[in-house]
Amino acid sequence: MAAILGFVFFIINSLLGLLILALIITAVMSWLVAFDVINLRNNVVRQIYYALERITEPLLAPIRRFVPPLGGVDLSFIILFLIVQGVRGYLLPGLYTALMGLA
C-alpha cells in the first residue's frame, strides 16, 4: 500500500512540476510575442503558444477575477506559481507523511 501511495504522490508532484514549466514557458513566450521577437504568424509558434494557453488559462482566469493587473503587469502568474510551489513544497509532503503514519 505504501508503494502505491508513494507512486500516486510522485505522479501528482510531477504533474505540478510540469504545470510550473508550462507557466514559465507561457510567460516567456507572451513576453517574446509582446516585444515582437517571435510572432504568432509562425504556425509552430502559434500551436505551441495556444496549447500552453489552453493548459494554463483555466487556472489563471479565476485568479485574474480577484487580482487586477498592477500597472499593466499580470500578477496572476506569480500568485499561481507561488500556490503550486507551496502545494509541492509543503502540502504534498505533509499529506504524504500524515497518510503514511496512518498506514
Backbone as ProteinMPNN parsed JSONL, in Angstrom:
{"seq_chain_A": "MAAILGFVFFIINSLLGLLILALIITAVMSWLVAFDVINLRNNVVRQIYYALERITEPLLAPIRRFVPPLGGVDLSFIILFLIVQGVRGYLLPGLYTALMGLA", "coords_chain_A": {"N_chain_A": [[0.815, -1.193, 0.0], [1.975, 1.199, 0.722], [3.788, 1.639, -1.331], [2.133, 2.124, -3.516], [0.819, 4.44, -2.682], [3.026, 6.15, -2.489], [3.745, 6.227, -5.189], [1.484, 7.49, -6.305], [1.676, 10.029, -5.12], [4.111, 10.772, -6.242], [3.388, 11.003, -8.965], [1.492, 13.096, -8.815], [3.141, 15.172, -7.86], [4.935, 15.34, -10.008], [3.213, 16.133, -12.1], [2.46, 18.649, -11.157], [4.939, 19.86, -11.293], [5.296, 19.878, -14.08], [3.244, 21.643, -14.693], [4.256, 24.0, -13.604], [6.443, 24.347, -15.283], [5.07, 24.729, -17.706], [3.766, 27.122, -17.097], [5.956, 28.903, -16.85], [7.097, 28.785, -19.43], [4.934, 29.717, -20.946], [4.719, 32.351, -19.953], [7.214, 33.45, -20.733], [7.021, 33.128, -23.509], [4.83, 34.816, -24.006], [5.936, 37.297, -23.4], [7.912, 37.401, -25.385], [6.318, 37.454, -27.663], [4.965, 39.843, -27.202], [7.032, 41.726, -27.385], [7.684, 41.423, -29.96], [9.633, 39.604, -30.761], [9.233, 36.976, -31.432], [6.59, 35.879, -33.559], [3.077, 35.23, -33.901], [2.345, 34.41, -36.375], [3.908, 32.436, -37.333], [3.443, 29.072, -37.747], [4.215, 26.908, -36.057], [5.039, 28.19, -33.689], [2.627, 29.437, -33.017], [0.956, 27.191, -32.536], [2.237, 25.964, -30.343], [2.101, 28.043, -28.469], [-0.71, 28.466, -28.17], [-1.473, 25.928, -27.283], [-0.175, 25.777, -24.802], [-1.443, 27.921, -23.575], [-4.039, 26.907, -23.379], [-3.667, 25.083, -21.398], [-2.806, 26.577, -19.171], [-4.496, 28.821, -18.896], [-7.164, 28.177, -17.845], [-6.545, 27.929, -15.155], [-5.435, 30.348, -14.474], [-7.417, 32.258, -14.982], [-9.501, 32.371, -12.895], [-8.007, 33.566, -10.841], [-7.351, 35.995, -11.96], [-9.769, 37.279, -11.849], [-9.959, 38.184, -9.244], [-7.575, 39.498, -8.714], [-6.519, 42.357, -9.971], [-4.712, 43.637, -12.865], [-1.589, 45.161, -12.15], [-0.41, 48.124, -12.872], [-0.287, 47.351, -15.53], [0.93, 44.928, -15.363], [0.504, 41.514, -15.138], [-0.372, 39.87, -12.357], [-1.37, 37.409, -11.762], [-0.012, 35.183, -12.69], [2.247, 35.033, -11.013], [1.037, 34.611, -8.542], [-0.297, 32.134, -8.948], [1.943, 30.562, -9.48], [3.269, 30.678, -6.991], [1.344, 29.422, -5.397], [1.25, 26.817, -6.488], [3.891, 26.028, -6.053], [3.882, 26.105, -3.256], [2.052, 24.072, -2.676], [3.447, 21.897, -3.721], [5.785, 21.99, -2.148], [5.027, 22.05, 0.56], [2.344, 21.126, 1.23], [1.964, 18.595, -0.132], [4.201, 16.937, 0.819], [3.588, 16.99, 3.601], [0.998, 15.878, 3.657], [1.568, 13.372, 2.598], [3.266, 12.34, 4.58], [1.467, 12.307, 6.735], [-0.48, 10.501, 5.801], [1.095, 8.219, 5.508], [1.689, 7.709, 8.119], [-0.718, 6.787, 9.053], [-1.001, 4.386, 7.746]], "CA_chain_A": [[0.0, 0.0, 0.0], [2.856, 2.359, 0.809], [4.38, 1.863, -2.649], [1.1, 2.731, -4.369], [0.649, 5.805, -2.204], [4.221, 6.886, -2.905], [3.662, 6.439, -6.633], [0.446, 8.495, -6.55], [2.241, 11.324, -4.768], [5.124, 11.064, -7.252], [2.682, 11.45, -10.172], [0.928, 14.423, -8.53], [4.264, 16.106, -7.795], [5.454, 15.502, -11.37], [2.254, 16.929, -12.857], [2.592, 20.032, -10.692], [6.188, 20.351, -11.87], [5.025, 20.182, -15.487], [2.432, 22.854, -14.708], [5.167, 25.122, -13.377], [7.189, 24.513, -16.529], [4.151, 25.318, -18.685], [3.574, 28.529, -16.698], [7.152, 29.677, -17.172], [7.225, 28.874, -20.886], [3.869, 30.605, -21.421], [5.077, 33.73, -19.611], [8.324, 33.868, -21.583], [6.518, 33.273, -24.88], [3.981, 36.005, -24.1], [6.836, 38.445, -23.469], [8.548, 37.407, -26.702], [5.305, 37.892, -28.626], [4.677, 41.261, -26.938], [8.156, 42.523, -27.858], [7.822, 41.089, -31.377], [10.8, 38.767, -31.034], [8.59, 35.924, -32.214], [5.215, 36.275, -33.843], [2.137, 34.117, -33.963], [2.1, 34.002, -37.763], [4.618, 31.178, -37.493], [2.491, 28.03, -37.373], [4.721, 26.127, -34.916], [4.973, 29.061, -32.518], [1.218, 29.619, -32.68], [0.423, 25.96, -31.956], [2.815, 25.791, -29.004], [1.573, 29.101, -27.604], [-2.118, 28.211, -27.866], [-1.562, 24.703, -26.479], [0.2, 26.136, -23.432], [-2.508, 28.766, -23.031], [-5.175, 26.047, -23.015], [-3.323, 24.407, -20.14], [-2.64, 27.499, -18.05], [-5.556, 29.832, -18.788], [-8.239, 27.842, -16.893], [-6.076, 28.103, -13.788], [-5.139, 31.769, -14.252], [-8.624, 33.087, -15.106], [-10.14, 32.696, -11.6], [-7.146, 34.468, -10.078], [-7.457, 37.315, -12.595], [-11.022, 37.922, -11.417], [-9.773, 38.784, -7.928], [-6.362, 40.298, -8.674], [-6.43, 43.132, -11.214], [-3.329, 43.936, -13.267], [-0.977, 46.272, -11.424], [0.439, 48.864, -13.794], [-0.147, 46.592, -16.761], [1.603, 43.655, -15.09], [-0.428, 40.479, -14.7], [0.156, 39.216, -11.163], [-1.974, 36.088, -11.573], [1.032, 34.186, -12.921], [3.077, 34.921, -9.808], [0.221, 34.024, -7.482], [-0.463, 30.704, -9.244], [3.258, 29.945, -9.32], [3.51, 30.513, -5.554], [0.398, 28.425, -4.885], [1.681, 25.477, -6.918], [5.126, 25.726, -5.326], [3.508, 25.807, -1.876], [1.449, 22.733, -2.644], [4.526, 20.923, -3.937], [6.801, 22.017, -1.11], [4.536, 21.918, 1.928], [1.144, 20.315, 1.4], [2.156, 17.202, -0.548], [4.998, 16.162, 1.781], [2.854, 16.847, 4.859], [-0.089, 14.921, 3.443], [2.192, 12.054, 2.423], [3.715, 11.889, 5.901], [0.29, 12.002, 7.544], [-1.087, 9.261, 5.321], [1.993, 7.096, 5.795], [1.578, 7.426, 9.546], [-1.954, 6.033, 9.261], [-0.925, 3.056, 7.136]], "C_chain_A": [[0.86, 1.26, 0.0], [3.474, 2.678, -0.545], [3.382, 2.542, -3.584], [0.89, 4.19, -3.975], [1.834, 6.678, -2.604], [4.198, 7.188, -4.395], [2.628, 7.506, -6.982], [0.983, 9.888, -6.229], [3.344, 11.733, -5.733], [4.473, 11.608, -8.526], [2.116, 12.863, -9.959], [2.032, 15.478, -8.51], [4.835, 16.37, -9.188], [4.515, 16.347, -12.221], [2.298, 18.403, -12.438], [3.888, 20.66, -11.204], [6.034, 20.698, -13.339], [4.167, 21.438, -15.628], [3.301, 24.089, -14.5], [5.98, 25.401, -14.637], [6.321, 25.156, -17.605], [3.895, 26.792, -18.364], [4.765, 29.392, -17.107], [7.298, 29.846, -18.678], [6.159, 29.798, -21.462], [4.204, 32.064, -21.143], [6.191, 34.242, -20.521], [7.848, 34.063, -23.023], [5.635, 34.502, -25.023], [4.826, 37.269, -24.15], [7.488, 38.536, -24.847], [7.578, 37.847, -27.796], [5.032, 39.379, -28.444], [5.787, 42.171, -27.464], [8.522, 42.205, -29.303], [9.139, 40.386, -31.711], [10.357, 37.548, -31.841], [7.178, 36.407, -32.515], [4.358, 35.039, -34.064], [1.751, 33.757, -35.394], [2.845, 32.727, -38.097], [3.733, 30.069, -36.932], [2.941, 27.243, -36.141], [4.623, 26.938, -33.628], [3.531, 29.224, -32.059], [0.641, 28.374, -32.024], [0.948, 25.726, -30.548], [2.199, 26.794, -28.031], [0.126, 28.822, -27.214], [-2.306, 26.934, -27.054], [-1.22, 24.996, -25.02], [-0.847, 27.037, -22.79], [-3.72, 27.947, -22.622], [-4.931, 25.314, -21.709], [-3.37, 25.392, -18.974], [-3.812, 28.452, -17.841], [-6.695, 29.443, -17.847], [-7.828, 28.002, -15.426], [-5.81, 29.574, -13.466], [-6.391, 32.638, -14.239], [-9.309, 33.364, -13.764], [-9.31, 33.654, -10.751], [-7.249, 35.88, -10.639], [-8.745, 38.028, -12.209], [-10.845, 38.672, -10.107], [-8.57, 39.713, -7.856], [-6.254, 41.062, -9.99], [-4.962, 43.35, -11.591], [-2.823, 45.188, -12.553], [-0.005, 46.984, -12.356], [0.681, 48.126, -15.094], [0.539, 45.256, -16.587], [0.582, 42.679, -14.523], [0.192, 39.703, -13.539], [-0.386, 37.806, -10.96], [-0.96, 34.981, -11.79], [1.846, 33.946, -11.654], [2.298, 34.247, -8.685], [0.03, 32.527, -7.712], [0.849, 29.961, -9.072], [3.551, 29.685, -7.841], [2.587, 29.468, -4.943], [0.87, 27.017, -5.237], [2.969, 25.086, -6.204], [4.837, 25.397, -3.858], [2.892, 24.429, -1.733], [2.532, 21.674, -2.787], [5.486, 20.852, -2.749], [6.305, 21.726, 0.289], [3.352, 20.974, 2.068], [1.352, 18.857, 1.019], [3.03, 16.413, 0.425], [4.289, 15.959, 3.121], [1.732, 15.839, 4.765], [0.454, 13.514, 3.31], [2.635, 11.495, 3.773], [2.529, 11.507, 6.776], [-0.363, 10.698, 7.11], [-0.204, 8.048, 5.566], [1.952, 6.73, 7.27], [0.331, 6.63, 9.869], [-1.865, 4.598, 8.762], [-0.157, 2.082, 7.978]], "O_chain_A": [[0.522, 2.257, -0.637], [3.668, 3.847, -0.88], [3.749, 3.432, -4.351], [0.796, 5.066, -4.834], [1.652, 7.824, -3.014], [4.587, 8.276, -4.818], [2.868, 8.337, -7.858], [0.763, 10.826, -6.995], [3.501, 12.92, -6.017], [4.964, 12.579, -9.102], [2.251, 13.723, -10.829], [1.871, 16.557, -9.08], [5.181, 17.507, -9.509], [4.974, 17.194, -12.987], [2.185, 19.294, -13.28], [3.927, 21.852, -11.512], [6.578, 21.701, -13.8], [4.341, 22.208, -16.572], [3.097, 25.111, -15.155], [6.18, 26.557, -15.011], [6.785, 26.032, -18.334], [3.817, 27.617, -19.274], [4.592, 30.485, -17.647], [7.593, 30.945, -19.149], [6.444, 30.581, -22.369], [3.996, 32.922, -22.0], [6.107, 35.362, -21.026], [8.219, 35.036, -23.679], [5.68, 35.17, -26.056], [4.483, 38.215, -24.859], [7.603, 39.624, -25.411], [7.969, 38.53, -28.742], [4.884, 40.104, -29.428], [5.509, 43.272, -27.939], [9.548, 42.663, -29.806], [9.687, 40.552, -32.801], [11.015, 37.145, -32.8], [6.638, 37.249, -31.798], [4.856, 33.956, -34.371], [0.91, 32.882, -35.6], [2.473, 32.01, -39.027], [3.322, 30.125, -35.773], [2.124, 26.944, -35.271], [4.176, 26.43, -32.6], [3.241, 29.159, -30.864], [-0.096, 28.487, -31.045], [0.193, 25.335, -29.657], [1.824, 26.44, -26.913], [-0.226, 28.933, -26.04], [-3.209, 26.864, -26.221], [-1.897, 24.517, -24.11], [-1.111, 26.927, -21.593], [-4.364, 28.257, -21.62], [-5.872, 24.964, -20.997], [-3.909, 25.077, -17.913], [-4.087, 28.848, -16.708], [-7.168, 30.301, -17.102], [-8.682, 28.19, -14.559], [-5.946, 29.995, -12.317], [-6.421, 33.657, -13.549], [-9.673, 34.513, -13.512], [-9.867, 34.469, -10.016], [-7.238, 36.853, -9.885], [-8.803, 39.258, -12.239], [-11.506, 39.685, -9.879], [-8.542, 40.622, -7.027], [-5.928, 40.47, -11.019], [-4.077, 43.259, -10.74], [-3.564, 46.156, -12.381], [1.098, 46.496, -12.599], [1.745, 48.262, -15.697], [0.716, 44.52, -17.558], [-0.114, 42.981, -13.553], [1.164, 38.969, -13.722], [0.085, 37.083, -10.082], [-1.038, 33.939, -11.137], [2.1, 32.804, -11.271], [2.839, 33.409, -7.963], [0.176, 31.735, -6.781], [0.86, 28.839, -8.567], [4.022, 28.607, -7.476], [3.002, 28.71, -4.066], [0.886, 26.131, -4.383], [3.123, 23.936, -5.792], [5.473, 24.514, -3.282], [3.178, 23.707, -0.778], [2.538, 20.677, -2.065], [5.947, 19.77, -2.387], [7.054, 21.216, 1.122], [3.357, 20.106, 2.941], [0.956, 17.966, 1.77], [2.644, 15.315, 0.826], [4.376, 14.883, 3.712], [1.528, 15.038, 5.677], [-0.124, 12.567, 3.843], [2.408, 10.323, 4.072], [2.574, 10.498, 7.48], [-0.753, 9.883, 7.946], [-0.714, 6.954, 5.808], [2.158, 5.571, 7.631], [0.308, 5.878, 10.843], [-2.547, 3.707, 9.268], [-0.006, 0.921, 7.597]]}, "name": "protein", "num_of_chains": 1, "seq": "MAAILGFVFFIINSLLGLLILALIITAVMSWLVAFDVINLRNNVVRQIYYALERITEPLLAPIRRFVPPLGGVDLSFIILFLIVQGVRGYLLPGLYTALMGLA"}
